Amino acid sequence: MGNYNNMAFLVLALVGFMFLSKANGAIHYYYFHLQETNFTKVCSTKSILTVNGTFPGPTITVNKGDTAFINVHNQGYYGLTVHWHGVKNPRNPWSDGPENITQCPIQPGTSFTYEVIFSNEEGTLWWHAHSDWTRATVHGAIVILPATGTTYPFATPDAQETVILGSWFKGDVMEILEEALAEGGDPNVSDAFTINGQPGALYSCSNGTTYRWLVDYGKTYLLRVINAVMNEEQFFGIANHTLTVVAQDASYIKPLTTSYIMITPGQTMDILVTANQPPSQYYMASHAFMDGINVSHHNGTTTAIVQYNGNYSTPSNISLPTLPAEANSTAADNFIKQIRALASKEHPIDVPLKIHSRMFIAVAVNERICANSSCQGPDNNALSASLNNISFVTPSVDVLQAYYQYVQFFSSIKQLLVILIFYYDGYFCHFNNDSCKCYYFYC
């Protein structure tokens, strides 16, 4: 009886702590409606999957320490999930979003509510679909402001702006991926890069649609840059303006002054920009960094206009930034090597000094024998990625059901607590013929 009482006390204490941990910050609610929407870019019209009919999708804005509940209703053609890129979401892995790993895909016509707990992140992150290539159009920014009562580790900017670098495909992204997997070669490259959904003036049929950022002379802006491009690292800069990088992936760094940045897919950077040039119009621009040999990639340049408010003659030729050549690995390395964590008293970096174990993970691309002897990889074989020589196969049982199967057989208080924590939201899932079904239950 004593052991039972101790167990009950631990469970109640744990559940109480979970509720208490959510009460420290504000609660926010968002609604994401996944739907097909028509867009016309680079001379063609197509239907893409969007959130709330926009590309990119809506911005989630919170303060450090807040919690957001995002209800996602899927009215698209495919089951999918949404991932909160860079958010630690402590003690809440079932809202992380990797399809078939931490949850079932949200099937067409159904909804799922994510609970996203923001802990020590501060700065810019992003959210995106985590199912095949749906993230090409299903993505948006996450802006995490300093906790209430605190401020930035630099002078408060006059205003802020978000820039999302993206890819635009004329073809259907799901069909492009399926064809690449079936044929074992590189997927078709994008037809354009975009800034906040617009390719810019250097692409055909883009006059009048270029994104414009309005600024006032003398003001300093916090520019939040997100690389949502599918596969390519990017060089980015603003003509005649200096960039001061102050954060990377929602973590402050020592201020880094530069004329360009190199930003990888999935990465974010917070940049201070002072509008101190003669009032006019200037291009911001981005193109790929690609130093691989014979690697398929898009080699276009996307642009947006930094437009000063005020009276002046519109320039006949808008200045472009001088960016490194796309294969300039020296420029990429020089930028990366300068990045250092802020590591201040208010924003410490607690790196463990004692290592208990080491893990070695070998990431490789392998040749796989092609079933029909007509694949596009070397020797007519298919290319297949692996981790430690193990390729990924969609599991027949996901992590959630694995926990569920131990409900009747737990052998320790630790296992029981894991199960209770896991069942906190009351869902369990299983796969059936490549689809995943979720059931609600009470424990």
C-alpha positions in Angstrom: 0.0 0.0 0.0 2.9 2.3 0.8 4.4 1.9 -2.6 1.0 2.6 -4.2 0.6 5.8 -2.3 4.2 6.9 -3.2 3.4 6.2 -6.8 0.2 8.1 -6.7 1.9 11.1 -5.1 4.6 11.2 -7.7 2.1 11.0 -10.5 0.0 13.8 -9.0 3.1 15.9 -8.4 4.2 15.4 -12.0 0.8 16.4 -13.5 0.6 19.4 -11.2 4.1 20.5 -12.3 3.1 20.1 -16.0 0.1 22.5 -15.4 2.2 24.9 -13.4 4.9 25.1 -16.0 2.3 26.4 -18.6 1.1 29.2 -16.3 4.3 31.2 -16.3 3.7 33.0 -19.6 0.8 34.1 -21.7 -1.4 31.8 -23.7 -2.0 32.4 -27.5 -4.4 30.7 -29.9 -4.0 30.4 -33.7 -6.1 28.7 -36.3 -4.4 27.2 -39.4 -6.7 26.3 -42.3 -4.8 24.1 -44.8 -6.3 24.6 -48.3 -5.4 24.7 -52.0 -5.0 28.2 -53.4 -4.2 29.4 -56.9 -1.2 31.7 -57.4 0.4 33.1 -60.6 4.2 33.4 -60.7 6.9 33.3 -63.3 4.3 33.3 -66.1 2.2 30.4 -65.0 -0.7 29.7 -62.6 -0.9 26.7 -60.3 -2.7 25.5 -57.2 -0.5 25.1 -54.0 -1.2 24.0 -50.5 -1.4 27.0 -48.2 -2.3 28.0 -44.6 -5.1 30.5 -44.5 -4.7 31.1 -48.2 -1.4 32.9 -48.0 2.2 32.1 -49.2 4.2 32.3 -46.9 1.8 31.5 -44.1 0.8 33.6 -41.0 3.4 34.7 -38.4 3.2 33.3 -34.9 4.2 36.1 -32.4 4.8 35.3 -28.7 7.0 36.4 -25.9 9.7 34.2 -24.4 8.1 31.8 -21.9 4.6 31.8 -23.6 2.6 28.9 -24.9 0.7 28.8 -28.2 -2.2 26.4 -29.1 -2.4 26.1 -32.9 -5.5 24.3 -34.3 -4.6 22.9 -37.7 -7.5 21.9 -39.9 -6.5 20.0 -43.1 -8.6 20.6 -46.1 -5.9 19.6 -48.5 -5.4 16.4 -50.5 -2.6 14.8 -48.4 -2.2 13.9 -44.7 0.5 16.0 -43.1 1.9 17.4 -39.9 3.4 20.7 -38.8 6.8 21.2 -37.1 7.9 24.1 -35.0 11.4 24.4 -36.2 13.9 25.1 -33.4 11.3 25.2 -30.6 12.4 22.8 -27.7 8.9 22.2 -26.5 10.0 20.7 -23.2 8.2 17.6 -21.9 5.9 17.8 -24.9 7.3 15.7 -27.8 3.9 14.7 -29.1 3.4 18.3 -30.4 6.8 18.4 -32.2 5.4 17.3 -35.6 7.6 14.9 -37.5 5.2 12.7 -39.5 5.1 9.0 -38.5 7.6 9.6 -35.7 5.9 11.6 -33.0 2.4 11.7 -34.4 0.1 10.6 -37.2 -0.4 12.7 -40.3 -3.5 15.0 -40.0 -5.8 13.4 -42.5 -7.8 15.5 -45.0 -11.0 16.7 -43.4 -9.7 16.4 -39.9 -8.0 18.7 -37.3 -5.3 18.5 -34.7 -4.4 21.0 -32.0 -0.7 21.5 -31.2 0.5 22.8 -27.9 3.8 24.7 -28.5 5.7 25.6 -25.3 8.3 28.3 -25.7 11.0 28.0 -23.0 14.4 29.7 -23.5 14.2 30.6 -27.2 14.3 34.3 -28.1 14.5 35.7 -31.6 13.3 34.2 -34.9 12.3 30.6 -35.7 9.8 29.2 -38.2 7.1 26.6 -38.6 6.6 24.3 -41.6 4.8 21.2 -42.8 6.9 18.1 -42.0 5.5 15.7 -44.6 7.5 15.0 -47.8 7.9 18.3 -49.7 4.7 20.1 -48.5 6.9 22.5 -46.6 7.7 24.2 -49.9 4.5 26.2 -49.6 3.3 25.4 -46.0 5.6 27.5 -43.8 5.8 30.8 -41.9 7.7 32.8 -39.3 7.8 32.5 -35.5 8.7 35.7 -33.8 9.7 35.3 -30.1 10.0 38.6 -28.4 11.9 39.1 -25.1 10.1 38.0 -22.0 7.8 40.6 -20.5 9.8 43.1 -18.4 13.1 42.4 -20.3 14.6 43.8 -23.5 17.1 43.0 -26.2 20.8 42.8 -25.5 21.2 45.7 -27.9 19.5 49.0 -28.4 15.8 48.5 -29.1 15.2 48.8 -32.8 12.7 51.3 -34.2 10.8 48.6 -36.1 11.2 45.1 -37.4 10.6 43.3 -40.7 10.5 39.6 -41.6 12.0 38.2 -44.8 11.4 34.6 -45.8 13.5 33.2 -48.6 11.6 30.5 -50.4 11.5 28.3 -53.5 8.9 28.3 -56.3 8.2 25.3 -58.5 6.0 25.4 -61.6 5.3 21.7 -61.1 3.5 19.9 -58.3 6.1 19.5 -55.5 4.7 16.1 -54.4 4.9 14.7 -57.9 8.5 16.0 -58.2 9.5 14.2 -55.0 7.7 11.0 -56.0 9.3 10.9 -59.4 12.8 11.5 -57.8 12.3 8.7 -55.3 11.0 6.3 -58.0 13.8 7.1 -60.5 16.6 7.4 -57.9 18.0 10.6 -59.2 18.0 14.3 -58.2 14.6 16.0 -58.0 13.8 18.7 -60.4 15.2 22.1 -59.3 12.9 25.0 -58.5 12.0 27.5 -61.2 12.6 30.6 -58.9 13.7 31.7 -55.5 11.3 34.1 -53.7 11.4 36.8 -51.0 8.2 36.8 -49.0 6.5 34.8 -51.8 7.6 37.0 -54.7 10.4 36.1 -57.2 11.4 39.7 -57.9 12.1 41.8 -61.0 14.9 39.6 -62.4 12.4 36.8 -63.2 9.9 36.9 -66.1 6.4 38.1 -65.6 7.3 39.6 -62.2 7.0 43.3 -62.8 4.8 45.0 -60.3 4.8 42.0 -57.9 8.3 42.5 -56.3 8.1 42.7 -52.5 8.7 46.2 -51.1 10.0 47.1 -47.6 9.3 50.7 -46.7 11.9 52.4 -44.4 12.5 55.8 -42.9 15.8 57.5 -43.1 17.8 57.3 -39.9 15.9 54.5 -38.3 17.3 51.1 -37.3 15.4 48.0 -38.1 15.5 44.4 -36.8 15.4 42.3 -40.0 14.4 38.7 -39.3 15.7 36.5 -42.2 14.4 32.9 -42.6 15.8 30.5 -45.2 12.8 28.3 -46.2 14.4 27.4 -49.6 14.0 23.7 -50.2 17.6 22.6 -50.8 20.1 25.4 -51.3 22.1 27.5 -49.0 21.8 31.2 -49.8 24.0 34.4 -50.0 21.9 37.4 -49.0 22.6 41.1 -48.8 21.2 44.7 -49.3 22.8 47.1 -51.7 24.9 49.8 -50.0 23.7 48.8 -46.5 25.7 47.2 -43.7 24.2 44.1 -41.9 24.9 43.5 -38.2 23.9 39.9 -37.3 22.8 39.7 -33.7 21.1 36.3 -33.4 21.0 32.9 -35.1 18.3 30.3 -34.6 16.7 32.3 -31.7 20.0 32.5 -29.8 21.9 35.7 -29.5 25.4 36.0 -30.9 28.2 38.6 -30.6 27.3 41.3 -33.1 28.8 40.5 -36.5 29.1 43.3 -39.1 29.1 42.2 -42.7 28.0 43.1 -46.2 26.4 39.6 -46.8 25.3 36.5 -44.9 25.3 32.9 -45.8 22.3 31.1 -44.5 21.4 27.4 -44.7 18.0 25.9 -45.3 16.0 25.9 -42.1 18.2 28.5 -40.5 17.2 32.0 -39.2 19.2 35.2 -38.5 18.3 38.4 -36.8 20.0 41.4 -38.4 20.2 45.1 -37.5 20.0 47.4 -40.5 20.2 51.2 -40.3 18.5 53.1 -43.1 21.4 55.6 -43.5 21.8 55.8 -47.3 20.5 58.7 -49.5 16.7 58.2 -49.7 16.1 56.1 -52.8 15.3 52.5 -53.7 17.8 49.6 -53.2 17.6 45.9 -53.9 17.9 43.2 -51.3 18.9 40.0 -53.1 19.6 36.3 -52.6 21.0 33.5 -54.6 22.3 30.0 -54.0 25.7 29.1 -52.5 26.6 25.8 -54.2 30.2 24.6 -54.5 29.3 21.0 -55.2 30.4 19.5 -58.5 27.7 18.5 -60.9 25.0 19.2 -58.3 21.6 20.2 -59.8 20.4 23.5 -58.4 18.6 26.7 -59.4 20.9 29.5 -60.3 18.6 32.5 -60.3 18.5 35.6 -58.1 15.5 36.8 -56.1 15.1 40.4 -55.3 13.0 42.7 -53.1 13.1 46.5 -52.9 14.1 48.5 -49.9 12.2 51.7 -50.5 12.8 54.9 -48.5 9.8 57.0 -47.6 9.9 60.6 -48.8 10.2 62.7 -51.9 12.9 61.8 -54.4 13.2 60.8 -58.0 12.7 57.1 -58.6 16.0 55.7 -59.9 16.0 54.3 -63.4 18.3 51.5 -62.3 18.1 50.1 -58.8 21.4 49.0 -57.2 22.0 45.4 -56.6 24.1 44.1 -53.7 27.5 42.7 -54.5 27.1 39.1 -53.4 29.8 36.3 -53.5 29.7 34.1 -56.5 27.6 31.0 -56.0 30.6 28.6 -55.7 32.6 30.9 -53.5 33.2 28.6 -50.5 35.9 30.9 -49.1 33.2 33.6 -48.6 30.9 31.1 -47.0 33.6 29.9 -44.6 34.7 33.4 -43.7 31.2 34.3 -42.7 30.6 31.2 -40.7 33.9 31.3 -38.8 33.0 34.7 -37.4 29.9 33.6 -35.6 30.2 33.4 -31.8 27.6 33.0 -29.1 26.9 36.0 -27.0 27.5 34.0 -23.8 26.6 36.9 -21.5 25.3 36.7 -17.9 21.7 37.3 -19.2 22.1 34.9 -22.1 24.5 32.1 -21.0 25.6 29.1 -23.0 25.8 26.2 -20.6 27.9 23.6 -22.4 28.5 20.4 -20.4 32.2 19.8 -19.7 31.9 16.1 -18.9 31.1 13.8 -21.7 29.4 10.5 -20.7 29.1 8.9 -24.1 30.0 9.5 -27.7 27.8 8.9 -30.7 29.0 8.6 -34.3 26.5 9.0 -37.1 27.6 8.5 -40.7 25.4 10.4 -43.2 25.7 8.9 -46.6 24.2 8.6 -50.1 24.3 5.1 -51.4 23.5 3.2 -54.6 20.5 1.0 -54.5 19.8 -1.6 -57.2 17.0 -0.4 -59.4 14.1 -2.7 -59.8 13.6 -1.8 -63.5 17.2 -1.1 -64.4 16.4 2.4 -65.6 17.0 4.6 -62.6 18.8 8.0 -62.9 21.6 7.4 -60.4 25.1 6.1 -61.2 25.2 2.8 -63.2 21.5 3.1 -63.7 20.9 2.5 -60.0 18.9 4.6 -57.5 20.4 6.9 -54.9 19.3 6.3 -51.4 20.3 8.2 -48.2 21.2 6.4 -44.9 22.3 7.0 -41.4 24.9 4.5 -40.2 24.1 2.4 -43.3 20.4 2.2 -42.3 17.8 3.8 -44.7 14.4 5.0 -43.5 11.3 2.9 -44.1 7.9 4.2 -42.9 7.4 2.3 -39.6 4.5 -0.1 -39.2 4.2 1.0 -35.6 4.9 4.5 -34.4 6.4 5.6 -31.1 3.0 6.4 -29.7 1.7 2.9 -30.1 5.0 1.5 -28.8 4.3 3.2 -25.5 0.6 2.1 -25.6 1.6 -1.5 -25.9 3.5 -1.2 -22.6 0.5 0.0 -20.6 -0.3 -3.5 -19.4 3.3 -4.5 -18.8 5.2 -1.6 -17.1 7.7 -2.9 -14.7 8.8 0.3 -12.9 7.6 3.6 -11.7 9.8 5.2 -14.5 7.9 3.3 -17.2 4.6 4.2 -15.7 5.5 7.9 -15.5 6.6 7.9 -19.1 3.3 6.3 -20.1 1.3 8.8 -18.1 3.3 11.7 -19.5 2.8 10.4 -23.0 -1.0 9.9 -22.5 -1.4 13.4 -21.1 -3.1 14.5 -24.4 -5.1 11.3 -24.6 -4.1 10.0 -28.1 -2.8 6.8 -29.5 -2.2 6.0 -33.1 -1.5 3.0 -35.4 -0.6 2.5 -39.0 -2.7 0.6 -41.5 -1.6 0.2 -45.1 0.6 3.3 -45.1 -2.0 5.4 -43.4 -2.1 6.4 -39.8 -5.2 6.6 -37.6 -5.6 8.3 -34.3 -8.0 7.5 -31.5 -8.9 9.6 -28.4 -9.3 7.8 -25.1 -9.3 8.5 -21.4 -6.8 6.9 -19.0 
